[in-house]
Amino acid sequence: MSIRTWFRAPRVRHGLAASAVVLAAGGLVLARAAAGDQRPASAFTGAASSGSNSAAFSGPGAHGTFALSHTKVQSGGEQRVFAELILEADAVEQARERAPLSIAIVLDTSGSMAGEKLEQAKRSAVQLLRDLRDDDEIAFVRYSSDSELLQPLASAGRVRADLIARIQALEPSGGTNIAPALAQGALALADAGKGRVRRVILASDGLDGTRARSEEVARDSAGRGITTSSLGIGLDFDEAYMGAVAEAGRGNFAFVKDASALAAFLQRELRETAATTIEGASARLKLPAGVRLVRASGADARPLASGEVELALGSLFSGDERRVILELAASLDSEASRTIEGQIRWSRVGGDAAQAPIAGLTLTGSTSAEAVEAGKDLAVLADALSVVASRRQLEAADAYQQGDVGRAQRLIDQSMSELSAVAAVAPKAAAAPLRKQLMDYKATQKEFLSAPPSSTAGKAAAKRAVEKDISNLSRR
């Protein structure tokens, strides 16, 4: 069956119409080099793919695609269009000599960490310190009501024994004041030498009122090549706060019920940091007249005076993938065509800067609703809706934690309806993760209905929901 015939089939047409309805419903809130590669930084390819409104690009150490959800838009008004940018670091065998690391641990030592929680956290931090190579660098910040740079950035081999003793001597006291400690950890990495992979790891079991400041610190750090990951310990931390810090810092967010699982999180962070091959990935897209940016997920988006939009994607480890979803509003006259094009840049760890052009993709205005429907890319729409649903699920988890269970249920119902409609017509490869996401939401809804928000089960359910959906915002 040809693609055109497929689009004309009644079941598909019905599903497409449902997809159009669900994607328009409600305000959309959208959503991480091979050492032997000897190609020069200027060596790249970029060509439009046939059969869809997409372009592939590649360069030293990375490759990816840029695609639009439509080839045509309905003229006579504004229409939402989604753009999807995917950047993937080339998978390489672990090099015998990886780049040296610079890691800052920012650990909560407030009174609520007293007992086994702090003891487990200390043991996990000590184990990470022992696993670092002698030429890796470590900085350590402990915080409660105040913060202290327990260890300025120094080579692990030189300070290991002394720092282990000081970590083991930490005692719990005071409240929780995250932002100054996070800033101190990021500042400690400013002295890291060139060619080092830098990461801040924040761990907390509490909450405070400094979320906006902490997000700003993480975002600014990401702009300087420092990844920030966060771990929430126990059931009393603010998952919205900690998740937002990881999102802004282009790092990972995880939730563990007790500090015994902190070691696994720190080991994951160590593995990813050691395997990092791409840093400072960013893209610039030139939006033509009649097309404007509404929202972005998966990267920080900054409009420029030139009419371009700059996207900061952060760092990638070997085989890692970063996904950015842009919601655009297009207003085009009939038969008017506009082209979206750009360039993507990155730096290879221990190597040169690289770049690749993003071939121009065209949107054309049309008075034919049938032509607009036939020109949709359902795979892009499926990815976009998945991110929209994740944003809504974060909102649902927050509503639930605030005690508004009814609103949380309505938001989950809306997401499940939209996911079901698009999964029914999307290509198989795109539909499978939507169905998995749908099943996760059904399970979460059941948990939210069966447990009060203040209960142990309710707190854990909300935190699990946030952990899953934060990850989906920038990785498929």
VOPAGU-2260 file (C-alpha; in pm, 1 decimal, decimal comma):
REM VOPAGU-2260
SITE   aa  ch    i         X         Y         Z
SITE  MET   A    0       0,0       0,0       0,0
SITE  SER   A    1     143,5     339,5     -91,1
SITE  ILE   A    2     182,4     603,6     178,3
SITE  ARG   A    3     -77,1     819,9       4,0
SITE  THR   A    4    -325,4     531,5     -10,2
SITE  TRP   A    5    -251,6     455,4     353,9
SITE  PHE   A    6    -330,2     812,2     453,8
SITE  ARG   A    7    -664,4     791,4     267,5
SITE  ALA   A    8    -778,6     474,2     446,9
SITE  PRO   A    9   -1088,6     546,6     662,2
SITE  ARG   A   10    -938,2     408,5     986,0
SITE  VAL   A   11    -622,1     610,7     941,6
SITE  ARG   A   12    -813,5     923,0     841,5
SITE  HIS   A   13   -1025,7     887,6    1152,6
SITE  GLY   A   14    -717,7     841,0    1368,1
SITE  LEU   A   15    -546,4    1138,7    1210,6
SITE  ALA   A   16    -846,7    1353,4    1282,3
SITE  ALA   A   17    -841,9    1237,5    1642,9
SITE  SER   A   18    -472,4    1317,2    1659,8
SITE  ALA   A   19    -534,0    1666,5    1527,0
SITE  VAL   A   20    -799,4    1720,9    1791,2
SITE  VAL   A   21    -589,6    1597,7    2080,7
SITE  LEU   A   22    -282,0    1789,6    1974,8
SITE  ALA   A   23    -486,6    2109,1    1957,3
SITE  ALA   A   24    -668,5    2047,0    2284,4
SITE  GLY   A   25    -550,4    2231,6    2592,5
SITE  GLY   A   26    -248,0    2461,3    2615,1
SITE  LEU   A   27      48,0    2255,8    2500,3
SITE  VAL   A   28     342,1    2266,3    2736,7
SITE  LEU   A   29     639,8    2100,6    2577,0
SITE  ALA   A   30     871,2    1911,0    2646,2
SITE  ARG   A   31    2120,8    1374,3    2678,1
SITE  ALA   A   32    3376,7    1111,5    1963,8
SITE  ALA   A   33    3551,5     844,7    1866,5
SITE  ALA   A   34    3917,2     898,5    1955,8
SITE  GLY   A   35    4024,9     739,5    1631,9
SITE  ASP   A   36    3810,2     961,6    1409,6
SITE  GLN   A   37    4061,7    1165,8    1215,4
SITE  ARG   A   38    3817,9    1370,3    1006,4
SITE  PRO   A   39    3876,6    1744,0    1042,5
SITE  ALA   A   40    3620,1    1953,5    1227,8
SITE  SER   A   41    3490,5    2089,6     898,4
SITE  ALA   A   42    3408,1    1742,7     762,6
SITE  PHE   A   43    3031,3    1685,7     778,5
SITE  THR   A   44    2735,6    1585,5     571,9
SITE  GLY   A   45    2384,2    1723,8     562,1
SITE  ALA   A   46    2109,2    1621,0     324,1
SITE  ALA   A   47    1731,9    1621,2     324,1
SITE  SER   A   48    1574,2    1278,3     351,4
SITE  SER   A   49    1317,1    1176,6      92,0
SITE  GLY   A   50     961,2    1086,0     186,2
SITE  SER   A   51     925,2    1310,6     492,9
SITE  ASN   A   52     999,0    1662,7     605,5
SITE  SER   A   53    1327,7    1570,3     768,4
SITE  ALA   A   54    1701,3    1614,9     731,3
SITE  ALA   A   55    1992,5    1402,4     850,1
SITE  PHE   A   56    2326,6    1545,5     957,5
SITE  SER   A   57    2655,1    1408,4    1082,5
SITE  GLY   A   58    2997,4    1525,4    1186,4
SITE  PRO   A   59    3298,8    1403,2    1381,2
SITE  GLY   A   60    3171,5    1209,2    1681,6
SITE  ALA   A   61    2797,8    1265,8    1642,5
SITE  HIS   A   62    2501,2    1246,8    1409,5
SITE  GLY   A   63    2130,8    1317,9    1414,9
SITE  THR   A   64    1813,6    1432,3    1245,1
SITE  PHE   A   65    1593,9    1738,9    1228,5
SITE  ALA   A   66    1229,5    1689,2    1133,4
SITE  LEU   A   67     900,2    1876,9    1116,1
SITE  SER   A   68     560,6    1730,2    1196,2
SITE  HIS   A   69     409,5    1886,3     881,1
SITE  THR   A   70     494,2    1966,2     521,3
SITE  LYS   A   71     185,5    2185,5     483,5
SITE  VAL   A   72      -9,6    2403,8     722,6
SITE  GLN   A   73    -365,0    2530,7     700,5
SITE  SER   A   74    -366,3    2886,7     569,0
SITE  GLY   A   75    -591,7    3154,3     713,0
SITE  GLY   A   76    -473,1    3134,8    1074,0
SITE  GLU   A   77    -202,8    3005,5    1310,9
SITE  GLN   A   78    -135,0    2631,7    1323,8
SITE  ARG   A   79      79,6    2442,4    1568,2
SITE  VAL   A   80     373,4    2260,9    1415,6
SITE  PHE   A   81     631,2    2052,6    1600,2
SITE  ALA   A   82    1000,3    2032,4    1523,6
SITE  GLU   A   83    1215,4    1748,7    1655,6
SITE  LEU   A   84    1594,1    1770,0    1682,4
SITE  ILE   A   85    1778,7    1451,2    1775,4
SITE  LEU   A   86    2152,6    1444,5    1841,0
SITE  GLU   A   87    2328,0    1113,9    1912,4
SITE  ALA   A   88    2688,4    1064,3    2016,5
SITE  ASP   A   89    2859,3     797,7    1808,8
SITE  ALA   A   90    2892,1     472,3    2001,4
SITE  VAL   A   91    3257,3     396,5    2056,9
SITE  GLU   A   92    3445,4     129,1    2244,3
SITE  GLN   A   93    3565,6     244,4    2583,2
SITE  ALA   A   94    3901,2     403,9    2524,2
SITE  ARG   A   95    4190,7     278,1    2729,8
SITE  GLU   A   96    4273,1     637,1    2818,5
SITE  ARG   A   97    3953,4     830,8    2886,2
SITE  ALA   A   98    3947,2    1202,8    2958,4
SITE  PRO   A   99    4016,6    1294,8    3321,3
SITE  LEU   A  100    3712,0    1384,3    3531,6
SITE  SER   A  101    3629,9    1670,1    3764,6
SITE  ILE   A  102    3337,7    1588,1    3994,9
SITE  ALA   A  103    3180,5    1790,7    4275,4
SITE  ILE   A  104    2961,2    1610,0    4529,5
SITE  VAL   A  105    2710,5    1834,3    4707,6
SITE  LEU   A  106    2574,4    1635,7    5002,8
SITE  ASP   A  107    2290,4    1716,2    5242,0
SITE  THR   A  108    2397,7    1683,1    5606,5
SITE  SER   A  109    2088,5    1842,0    5761,1
SITE  GLY   A  110    1927,6    1705,0    6076,3
SITE  SER   A  111    1677,0    1501,2    5877,5
SITE  MET   A  112    1966,0    1293,5    5738,5
SITE  ALA   A  113    2051,1    1165,5    6088,8
SITE  GLY   A  114    2106,6     796,0    6137,8
SITE  GLU   A  115    2141,2     528,7    5870,6
SITE  LYS   A  116    2051,4     773,5    5591,8
SITE  LEU   A  117    2364,4     984,3    5641,0
SITE  GLU   A  118    2580,3     679,8    5717,7
SITE  GLN   A  119    2480,6     519,0    5386,8
SITE  ALA   A  120    2536,8     845,9    5201,5
SITE  LYS   A  121    2885,2     877,9    5348,5
SITE  ARG   A  122    2973,2     519,2    5256,8
SITE  SER   A  123    2853,5     577,8    4898,8
SITE  ALA   A  124    3055,5     897,7    4863,4
SITE  VAL   A  125    3364,8     723,7    4998,5
SITE  GLN   A  126    3320,0     439,7    4748,5
SITE  LEU   A  127    3298,0     684,7    4457,8
SITE  LEU   A  128    3611,5     856,6    4581,7
SITE  ARG   A  129    3793,0     523,4    4587,7
SITE  ASP   A  130    3674,4     444,8    4234,4
SITE  LEU   A  131    3815,0     766,0    4088,0
SITE  ARG   A  132    4151,8     749,8    3916,1
SITE  ASP   A  133    4434,3     929,1    4088,5
SITE  ASP   A  134    4439,9    1198,9    3817,3
SITE  ASP   A  135    4062,9    1262,9    3840,6
SITE  GLU   A  136    3964,1    1565,5    4045,8
SITE  ILE   A  137    3716,5    1582,1    4333,0
SITE  ALA   A  138    3547,4    1864,2    4521,0
SITE  PHE   A  139    3311,8    1808,4    4814,0
SITE  VAL   A  140    3048,4    2042,1    4958,6
SITE  ARG   A  141    2844,4    1955,7    5265,8
SITE  TYR   A  142    2539,5    2164,7    5346,3
SITE  SER   A  143    2257,9    2208,8    5595,0
SITE  SER   A  144    2141,1    2555,6    5700,8
SITE  ASP   A  145    2479,8    2673,3    5577,2
SITE  SER   A  146    2729,4    2517,3    5340,6
SITE  GLU   A  147    3099,8    2436,1    5356,4
SITE  LEU   A  148    3348,9    2354,5    5085,4
SITE  LEU   A  149    3490,5    2055,6    5265,7
SITE  GLN   A  150    3734,5    1983,6    4982,7
SITE  PRO   A  151    3838,3    2236,4    4714,3
SITE  LEU   A  152    3898,3    2081,2    4373,8
SITE  ALA   A  153    4207,8    1861,2    4388,0
SITE  SER   A  154    4339,4    1540,8    4237,8
SITE  ALA   A  155    4178,3    1237,4    4397,5
SITE  GLY   A  156    4509,0    1060,5    4445,7
SITE  ARG   A  157    4647,0    1348,9    4650,3
SITE  VAL   A  158    4349,3    1404,3    4885,4
SITE  ARG   A  159    4175,4    1064,5    4893,5
SITE  ALA   A  160    4282,6     943,3    5236,8
SITE  ASP   A  161    4230,4    1278,3    5412,0
SITE  LEU   A  162    3893,9    1344,6    5243,4
SITE  ILE   A  163    3763,9     997,2    5330,2
SITE  ALA   A  164    3841,0    1067,8    5696,1
SITE  ARG   A  165    3660,8    1403,9    5682,0
SITE  ILE   A  166    3355,9    1255,1    5506,5
SITE  GLN   A  167    3334,3     978,9    5766,5
SITE  ALA   A  168    3342,2    1240,9    6042,7
SITE  LEU   A  169    3039,8    1437,2    5908,5
SITE  GLU   A  170    2755,4    1485,4    6156,1
SITE  PRO   A  171    2392,5    1586,5    6084,4
SITE  SER   A  172    2255,3    1920,3    6200,8
SITE  GLY   A  173    2045,8    2216,3    6092,9
SITE  GLY   A  174    1801,5    2271,3    5809,1
SITE  THR   A  175    1825,0    2254,2    5429,8
SITE  ASN   A  176    1957,1    2537,0    5211,5
SITE  ILE   A  177    2037,2    2394,3    4870,3
SITE  ALA   A  178    2106,2    2685,7    4634,3
SITE  PRO   A  179    2422,0    2829,0    4800,8
SITE  ALA   A  180    2571,6    2479,6    4826,5
SITE  LEU   A  181    2493,7    2402,5    4462,3
SITE  ALA   A  182    2655,0    2729,3    4358,8
SITE  GLN   A  183    2961,0    2645,9    4567,3
SITE  GLY   A  184    2991,3    2306,5    4399,7
SITE  ALA   A  185    2967,1    2457,5    4051,0
SITE  LEU   A  186    3219,2    2729,2    4141,7
SITE  ALA   A  187    3465,1    2465,7    4262,9
SITE  LEU   A  188    3466,4    2313,3    3912,9
SITE  ALA   A  189    3552,9    2645,2    3752,1
SITE  ASP   A  190    3918,9    2568,5    3825,9
SITE  ALA   A  191    3909,7    2236,7    3637,1
SITE  GLY   A  192    4172,3    2209,8    3369,5
SITE  LYS   A  193    4098,2    2209,9    2998,3
SITE  GLY   A  194    3988,9    1876,3    2856,7
SITE  ARG   A  195    3827,6    1754,6    3177,8
SITE  VAL   A  196    3466,5    1632,8    3193,2
SITE  ARG   A  197    3285,4    1821,6    3469,8
SITE  ARG   A  198    2978,1    1718,0    3667,9
SITE  VAL   A  199    2802,7    1829,6    3988,4
SITE  ILE   A  200    2607,5    1564,1    4181,2
SITE  LEU   A  201    2348,8    1701,4    4425,5
SITE  ALA   A  202    2190,1    1479,0    4692,1
SITE  SER   A  203    1917,9    1587,9    4934,4
SITE  ASP   A  204    1639,7    1445,9    5148,7
SITE  GLY   A  205    1468,5    1776,0    5219,5
SITE  LEU   A  206    1317,4    2086,3    5064,9
SITE  ASP   A  207    1359,2    2460,6    5084,5
SITE  GLY   A  208    1238,8    2774,0    4909,8
SITE  THR   A  209    1533,9    2832,2    4675,2
SITE  ARG   A  210    1417,3    2638,8    4367,9
SITE  ALA   A  211    1438,3    2931,9    4123,3
SITE  ARG   A  212    1792,8    3012,3    4232,6
SITE  SER   A  213    1903,6    2648,3    4212,7
SITE  GLU   A  214    1758,9    2614,3    3861,1
SITE  GLU   A  215    1946,7    2928,1    3760,2
SITE  VAL   A  216    2274,1    2790,9    3899,6
SITE  ALA   A  217    2225,6    2459,5    3716,2
SITE  ARG   A  218    2131,3    2632,9    3389,5
SITE  ASP   A  219    2427,0    2870,0    3403,6
SITE  SER   A  220    2658,8    2580,2    3483,4
SITE  ALA   A  221    2529,9    2382,6    3186,1
SITE  GLY   A  222    2609,9    2682,9    2967,7
SITE  ARG   A  223    2969,3    2657,4    3088,8
SITE  GLY   A  224    2993,0    2284,7    3017,1
SITE  ILE   A  225    2912,5    2156,4    3367,1
SITE  THR   A  226    2639,5    1891,1    3392,7
SITE  THR   A  227    2426,4    1887,6    3709,3
SITE  SER   A  228    2247,0    1572,3    3827,5
SITE  SER   A  229    2025,6    1542,6    4134,5
SITE  LEU   A  230    1918,9    1262,2    4364,7
SITE  GLY   A  231    1628,1    1279,0    4607,0
SITE  ILE   A  232    1662,6    1057,6    4913,2
SITE  GLY   A  233    1363,1     935,6    5110,6
SITE  LEU   A  234    1003,5    1055,8    5086,8
SITE  ASP   A  235    1017,9    1411,9    5216,8
SITE  PHE   A  236    1219,6    1594,1    4950,0
SITE  ASP   A  237    1054,9    1813,6    4685,7
SITE  GLU   A  238    1062,6    1609,4    4364,1
SITE  ALA   A  239     951,1    1905,5    4152,0
SITE  TYR   A  240    1248,1    2105,9    4283,0
SITE  MET   A  241    1507,1    1832,5    4237,9
SITE  GLY   A  242    1372,5    1728,7    3898,0
SITE  ALA   A  243    1379,3    2086,4    3772,6
SITE  VAL   A  244    1742,9    2125,8    3881,1
SITE  ALA   A  245    1844,1    1816,0    3682,9
SITE  GLU   A  246    1646,0    1932,4    3380,3
SITE  ALA   A  247    1806,9    2277,6    3388,2
SITE  GLY   A  248    2149,3    2120,4    3441,5
SITE  ARG   A  249    2101,3    1872,2    3152,2
SITE  GLY   A  250    2171,8    1586,7    3393,9
SITE  ASN   A  251    1987,2    1296,5    3554,6
SITE  PHE   A  252    1722,7    1292,2    3826,3
SITE  ALA   A  253    1650,5     989,4    4041,7
SITE  PHE   A  254    1456,4     905,0    4353,5
SITE  VAL   A  255    1560,8     644,2    4610,4
SITE  LYS   A  256    1358,7     549,7    4916,6
SITE  ASP   A  257    1668,3     523,8    5131,3
SITE  ALA   A  258    2034,6     614,9    5101,6
SITE  SER   A  259    2140,8     254,0    5046,3
SITE  ALA   A  260    2069,2     306,4    4674,8
SITE  LEU   A  261    2280,7     622,1    4657,5
SITE  ALA   A  262    2587,6     414,7    4568,8
SITE  ALA   A  263    2421,6     287,4    4249,4
SITE  PHE   A  264    2327,7     640,1    4147,0
SITE  LEU   A  265    2680,0     768,4    4206,2
SITE  GLN   A  266    2824,9     476,8    4008,0
SITE  ARG   A  267    2591,7     557,2    3718,7
SITE  GLU   A  268    2703,3     918,6    3730,5
SITE  LEU   A  269    3066,7     808,9    3732,7
SITE  ARG   A  270    3014,9     577,4    3433,1
SITE  GLU   A  271    2834,7     843,7    3229,0
SITE  THR   A  272    3089,8    1109,7    3314,7
SITE  ALA   A  273    3377,4     877,7    3221,7
SITE  ALA   A  274    3208,3     784,3    2891,3
SITE  THR   A  275    3129,7    1144,4    2788,4
SITE  THR   A  276    3244,5    1210,7    2433,3
SITE  ILE   A  277    3048,9    1524,1    2337,5
SITE  GLU   A  278    3033,1    1853,6    2526,8
SITE  GLY   A  279    2871,8    2190,6    2474,5
SITE  ALA   A  280    2627,1    2073,6    2208,3
SITE  SER   A  281    2415,4    2360,4    2076,9
SITE  ALA   A  282    2209,3    2443,5    1773,1
SITE  ARG   A  283    2089,1    2757,0    1599,8
SITE  LEU   A  284    1771,1    2752,0    1397,0
SITE  LYS   A  285    1661,0    3036,6    1175,3
SITE  LEU   A  286    1284,8    3077,2    1193,1
SITE  PRO   A  287    1139,5    3254,8     887,7
SITE  ALA   A  288     866,8    3518,9     885,1
SITE  GLY   A  289     536,2    3362,2     976,8
SITE  VAL   A  290     687,9    3100,3    1208,0
SITE  ARG   A  291     752,2    3163,9    1576,6
SITE  LEU   A  292     870,6    2959,6    1873,4
SITE  VAL   A  293     611,2    2886,7    2141,0
SITE  ARG   A  294     790,6    2642,5    2373,0
SITE  ALA   A  295    1086,6    2405,2    2383,2
SITE  SER   A  296    1167,7    2092,0    2582,8
SITE  GLY   A  297    1492,6    1899,3    2602,9
SITE  ALA   A  298    1710,2    2209,5    2571,1
SITE  ASP   A  299    1721,5    2566,8    2687,5
SITE  ALA   A  300    1591,2    2788,6    2407,1
SITE  ARG   A  301    1704,7    3148,6    2370,4
SITE  PRO   A  302    1564,7    3378,1    2098,7
SITE  LEU   A  303    1833,6    3591,0    1934,3
SITE  ALA   A  304    1804,5    3937,2    1784,6
SITE  SER   A  305    1890,8    3788,4    1445,0
SITE  GLY   A  306    1563,1    3597,9    1442,0
SITE  GLU   A  307    1741,4    3273,7    1523,8
SITE  VAL   A  308    1673,6    3047,8    1820,3
SITE  GLU   A  309    1971,0    2908,1    2010,9
SITE  LEU   A  310    1930,1    2566,6    2174,4
SITE  ALA   A  311    2168,0    2440,3    2446,0
SITE  LEU   A  312    2168,8    2058,9    2462,2
SITE  GLY   A  313    2463,6    1993,8    2695,7
SITE  SER   A  314    2689,8    1686,4    2706,3
SITE  LEU   A  315    2644,3    1333,1    2572,8
SITE  PHE   A  316    2820,7    1009,9    2657,1
SITE  SER   A  317    2904,1     737,7    2403,9
SITE  GLY   A  318    2583,1     618,3    2236,8
SITE  ASP   A  319    2371,6     873,8    2424,6
SITE  GLU   A  320    2086,8    1057,9    2255,5
SITE  ARG   A  321    1938,3    1400,4    2319,8
SITE  ARG   A  322    1594,6    1493,2    2192,1
SITE  VAL   A  323    1456,8    1845,8    2163,3
SITE  ILE   A  324    1090,8    1911,2    2085,5
SITE  LEU   A  325     993,4    2258,9    1968,7
SITE  GLU   A  326     636,8    2379,9    1948,2
SITE  LEU   A  327     606,0    2634,1    1667,6
SITE  ALA   A  328     316,8    2850,6    1553,1
SITE  ALA   A  329     297,9    2891,9    1173,9
SITE  SER   A  330      82,1    3145,0     990,8
SITE  LEU   A  331     122,2    3118,9     612,0
SITE  ASP   A  332     -83,6    3232,5     313,7
SITE  SER   A  333    -195,6    2973,3      61,8
SITE  GLU   A  334      97,4    2844,4    -148,8
SITE  ALA   A  335     342,7    3055,8      52,5
SITE  SER   A  336     652,9    2856,7     148,2
SITE  ARG   A  337     892,9    2916,2     436,7
SITE  THR   A  338    1218,5    2734,2     512,7
SITE  ILE   A  339    1359,5    2647,4     855,0
SITE  GLU   A  340    1733,8    2582,4     856,1
SITE  GLY   A  341    2025,9    2605,5    1090,3
SITE  GLN   A  342    2347,5    2463,5    1222,7
SITE  ILE   A  343    2446,7    2239,4    1511,1
SITE  ARG   A  344    2779,7    2252,7    1694,9
SITE  TRP   A  345    2956,8    2047,6    1958,6
SITE  SER   A  346    3301,2    1981,6    2101,2
SITE  ARG   A  347    3459,1    1639,6    2123,4
SITE  VAL   A  348    3615,7    1559,5    2458,1
SITE  GLY   A  349    3989,5    1574,7    2406,4
SITE  GLY   A  350    3940,3    1682,7    2044,6
SITE  ASP   A  351    3834,2    1967,2    1820,5
SITE  ALA   A  352    3510,0    2153,9    1779,4
SITE  ALA   A  353    3272,2    2017,2    1518,3
SITE  GLN   A  354    2968,8    2142,6    1334,9
SITE  ALA   A  355    2712,0    2031,2    1081,1
SITE  PRO   A  356    2450,3    2218,3     878,7
SITE  ILE   A  357    2082,0    2145,0     928,2
SITE  ALA   A  358    1939,3    2132,6     576,7
SITE  GLY   A  359    1641,6    2359,5     512,1
SITE  LEU   A  360    1295,1    2212,2     569,0
SITE  THR   A  361     998,7    2379,0     403,2
SITE  LEU   A  362     648,3    2454,0     526,2
SITE  THR   A  363     385,6    2551,9     271,2
SITE  GLY   A  364      47,8    2713,1     331,7
SITE  SER   A  365    -253,2    2531,5     189,3
SITE  THR   A  366    -630,5    2572,4     177,6
SITE  SER   A  367    -674,3    2194,8     152,0
SITE  ALA   A  368    -736,7    2022,7     483,5
SITE  GLU   A  369    -674,3    1689,9     309,2
SITE  ALA   A  370    -331,1    1802,5     190,5
SITE  VAL   A  371    -242,4    1919,6     541,1
SITE  GLU   A  372    -346,9    1584,9     689,5
SITE  ALA   A  373    -158,4    1386,4     425,8
SITE  GLY   A  374     157,3    1585,2     494,7
SITE  LYS   A  375     180,8    1498,5     862,3
SITE  ASP   A  376     470,7    1294,8     999,5
SITE  LEU   A  377     306,0    1074,2    1260,2
SITE  ALA   A  378     638,6     964,1    1410,6
SITE  VAL   A  379     726,7    1325,1    1494,2
SITE  LEU   A  380     375,6    1388,5    1625,5
SITE  ALA   A  381     400,8    1077,0    1843,9
SITE  ASP   A  382     729,1    1195,9    1998,2
SITE  ALA   A  383     588,6    1545,2    2049,7
SITE  LEU   A  384     274,1    1418,5    2219,3
SITE  SER   A  385     481,6    1192,0    2442,4
SITE  VAL   A  386     668,2    1497,6    2568,3
SITE  VAL   A  387     345,2    1698,3    2605,7
SITE  ALA   A  388     205,8    1415,4    2817,4
SITE  SER   A  389     518,5    1408,9    3032,8
SITE  ARG   A  390     487,4    1779,6    3103,1
SITE  ARG   A  391     125,6    1728,3    3197,3
SITE  GLN   A  392     215,0    1431,2    3418,1
SITE  LEU   A  393     460,7    1648,3    3610,9
SITE  GLU   A  394     178,0    1894,7    3662,6
SITE  ALA   A  395     -49,0    1609,3    3775,5
SITE  ALA   A  396     208,8    1485,2    4027,2
SITE  ASP   A  397     240,9    1836,1    4168,9
SITE  ALA   A  398    -139,2    1873,6    4194,3
SITE  TYR   A  399    -161,2    1539,1    4371,8
SITE  GLN   A  400     110,2    1633,7    4619,8
SITE  GLN   A  401     -78,7    1957,0    4689,1
SITE  GLY   A  402    -385,3    1752,3    4775,9
SITE  ASP   A  403    -585,1    1826,5    4457,9
SITE  VAL   A  404    -642,1    1464,2    4362,9
SITE  GLY   A  405    -932,5    1548,3    4132,3
SITE  ARG   A  406    -723,4    1780,2    3916,8
SITE  ALA   A  407    -442,4    1524,0    3905,7
SITE  GLN   A  408    -684,9    1260,6    3780,2
SITE  ARG   A  409    -824,7    1491,7    3512,3
SITE  LEU   A  410    -477,2    1570,3    3383,5
SITE  ILE   A  411    -384,5    1201,7    3367,4
SITE  ASP   A  412    -713,5    1122,4    3191,8
SITE  GLN   A  413    -636,9    1387,3    2928,9
SITE  SER   A  414    -290,3    1247,8    2865,5
SITE  MET   A  415    -415,9     889,8    2841,5
SITE  SER   A  416    -683,9     994,4    2591,6
SITE  GLU   A  417    -431,2    1172,0    2371,7
SITE  LEU   A  418    -174,4     893,8    2392,3
SITE  SER   A  419    -436,1     634,2    2297,5
SITE  ALA   A  420    -555,7     834,9    1995,9
SITE  VAL   A  421    -211,4     889,0    1847,8
SITE  ALA   A  422     -82,5     538,7    1931,5
SITE  ALA   A  423    -371,6     401,1    1724,2
SITE  VAL   A  424    -240,0     559,7    1403,2
SITE  ALA   A  425     133,0     611,9    1460,9
SITE  PRO   A  426     396,7     387,9    1297,6
SITE  LYS   A  427     467,8      73,9    1499,5
SITE  ALA   A  428     807,0     189,9    1625,8
SITE  ALA   A  429     660,2     520,2    1745,1
SITE  ALA   A  430     341,7     368,2    1888,0
SITE  ALA   A  431     515,3     111,7    2113,2
SITE  PRO   A  432     666,3     364,2    2359,2
SITE  LEU   A  433     335,8     555,6    2365,8
SITE  ARG   A  434     154,9     240,3    2475,8
SITE  LYS   A  435     419,5     178,4    2741,8
SITE  GLN   A  436     376,3     536,6    2860,5
SITE  LEU   A  437      -0,1     488,6    2865,6
SITE  MET   A  438      32,2     179,3    3085,3
SITE  ASP   A  439     261,5     368,0    3323,4
SITE  TYR   A  440       0,7     643,8    3353,1
SITE  LYS   A  441    -274,4     392,6    3423,8
SITE  ALA   A  442     -63,4     248,4    3705,5
SITE  THR   A  443      10,2     594,7    3844,2
SITE  GLN   A  444    -357,0     690,5    3829,9
SITE  LYS   A  445    -443,7     377,6    4025,2
SITE  GLU   A  446    -179,2     460,7    4286,0
SITE  PHE   A  447    -303,5     819,6    4316,1
SITE  LEU   A  448    -660,4     694,7    4368,8
SITE  SER   A  449    -570,3     433,6    4627,3
SITE  ALA   A  450    -331,8     628,6    4850,3
SITE  PRO   A  451    -363,1     973,6    5015,2
SITE  PRO   A  452     -92,2    1219,4    4902,8
SITE  SER   A  453      53,2    1238,7    5255,1
SITE  SER   A  454      88,4     862,2    5290,8
SITE  THR   A  455     409,8     670,8    5234,9
SITE  ALA   A  456     264,4     504,1    4926,1
SITE  GLY   A  457     134,9     834,6    4791,6
SITE  LYS   A  458     465,7    1017,1    4831,8
SITE  ALA   A  459     651,9     732,4    4661,9
SITE  ALA   A  460     403,3     724,0    4372,3
SITE  ALA   A  461     443,2    1096,0    4302,6
SITE  LYS   A  462     821,5    1072,6    4309,3
SITE  ARG   A  463     828,1     772,5    4075,5
SITE  ALA   A  464     605,5     959,8    3831,1
SITE  VAL   A  465     835,0    1262,2    3827,5
SITE  GLU   A  466    1147,7    1046,4    3786,1
SITE  LYS   A  467    1007,7     875,0    3473,7
SITE  ASP   A  468     874,4    1186,2    3306,7
SITE  ILE   A  469    1175,4    1410,1    3372,0
SITE  SER   A  470    1383,3    1155,2    3181,7
SITE  ASN   A  471    1137,8    1150,0    2888,9
SITE  LEU   A  472    1168,3    1524,4    2831,5
SITE  SER   A  473    1510,3    1496,4    2671,2
SITE  ARG   A  474    1560,3    1125,9    2597,2
SITE  ARG   A  475    1332,7     881,4    2419,2
